[in-house]
Amino acid sequence: MSDKKYKVIVSDRAKRMLGTHIRFMAQVNKDAAKTKKQELMEAMRSLERMPQRFPFFEEAYIPTNKYHKMFVAKWYLVLYQIQDDTVYVDYILDCRKDYSWLIR
């Protein structure tokens, strides 16, 4: 098993997406929103170790082998790239919404 540690960088866009999801959830249940944010943050931090463990995101309009996909807490999809020793988190999507714009 590799002890290699990757640096994880969350893009401004992904941070905004996370904020939008959490604010929406907090309107209904603040405790659930706090828990969900913690789950997502822990999942992204886990990418420091073996980020390759998740499969590639494969869609017709996405370049082959560009993004890895990690499902978190049932409804959330984190899309990220690995470049050298760095993991770049680019998108945090709520799978219950229509994100067809992403693959066009």
matplotlib code that plots the C-alpha trace (Angstrom):
import matplotlib.pyplot as plt

x = [0.0, 1.3, 2.0, 1.9, -0.1, -1.8, -2.6, -6.4, -7.5, -11.2, -12.0, -13.9, -16.7, -16.9, -16.9, -19.8, -21.7, -21.1, -22.3, -25.4, -26.3, -25.7, -27.6, -30.6, -30.6, -30.2, -33.5, -35.1, -32.8, -29.7, -28.3, -28.7, -26.9, -24.0, -23.7, -23.9, -21.2, -18.9, -19.5, -18.6, -15.5, -14.3, -14.8, -12.8, -10.1, -9.9, -8.7, -5.3, -4.8, -5.3, -7.6, -7.3, -9.6, -12.7, -13.6, -13.5, -16.6, -17.6, -20.0, -20.0, -19.0, -16.4, -12.8, -11.9, -10.2, -10.3, -12.5, -12.8, -16.2, -16.9, -20.4, -20.9, -23.8, -26.2, -27.0, -23.8, -21.3, -17.8, -15.9, -12.1, -8.9, -5.5, -2.5, 0.9, 0.7, -2.5, -6.2, -8.4, -12.0, -13.9, -17.6, -19.9, -23.2, -26.5, -27.6, -31.3, -30.9, -30.5, -26.9, -27.2, -25.4, -22.3, -22.0, -22.8]
y = [0.0, 3.4, 6.1, 8.8, 11.8, 14.1, 17.8, 18.4, 21.7, 22.6, 25.0, 28.2, 26.8, 23.6, 25.7, 27.8, 24.6, 23.2, 26.4, 26.4, 22.9, 23.4, 26.7, 25.1, 22.2, 24.5, 26.2, 22.9, 21.4, 23.2, 20.1, 17.9, 20.6, 20.7, 16.9, 16.8, 19.5, 17.5, 14.3, 16.0, 17.7, 14.4, 12.6, 15.3, 15.1, 11.4, 12.0, 12.8, 9.0, 6.8, 9.2, 6.7, 4.3, 5.9, 5.3, 7.8, 9.8, 8.7, 10.8, 11.5, 15.1, 14.8, 14.1, 10.5, 9.8, 13.5, 13.4, 10.8, 10.5, 9.9, 9.5, 10.9, 10.4, 9.0, 12.0, 13.9, 13.5, 14.9, 15.3, 15.7, 15.5, 14.1, 15.9, 14.8, 15.0, 17.2, 16.4, 19.2, 19.1, 20.9, 20.0, 19.0, 18.0, 17.1, 14.1, 14.9, 18.0, 18.2, 18.7, 18.0, 21.4, 19.7, 17.2, 19.4]
z = [0.0, -1.0, 1.7, -1.0, 0.2, -2.3, -1.9, -2.3, -3.8, -3.9, -6.7, -6.0, -8.2, -6.1, -2.9, -4.2, -5.2, -1.7, -0.1, -2.2, -1.3, 2.5, 2.6, 0.9, 3.3, 6.3, 5.5, 6.4, 9.0, 10.2, 12.0, 8.9, 6.9, 9.3, 9.3, 5.5, 5.2, 7.6, 5.5, 2.3, 3.7, 5.2, 1.9, 0.0, 2.6, 2.1, -1.4, 0.1, 0.1, -3.0, -5.0, -7.9, -6.0, -7.6, -11.2, -14.1, -14.9, -18.4, -20.4, -24.2, -23.9, -21.2, -22.2, -21.5, -18.2, -17.2, -14.1, -11.3, -9.6, -5.9, -4.6, -1.1, 1.3, -1.2, -3.3, -3.9, -6.7, -6.4, -9.7, -9.4, -11.5, -10.4, -11.7, -10.4, -6.6, -6.5, -6.5, -8.0, -6.9, -9.6, -9.0, -6.1, -7.6, -6.0, -8.1, -7.6, -9.8, -13.6, -14.5, -18.2, -18.8, -17.4, -20.2, -23.2]

ax = plt.figure().add_subplot(projection="3d")
ax.plot(x, y, z, "-o")
ax.set_aspect("equal")
plt.show()
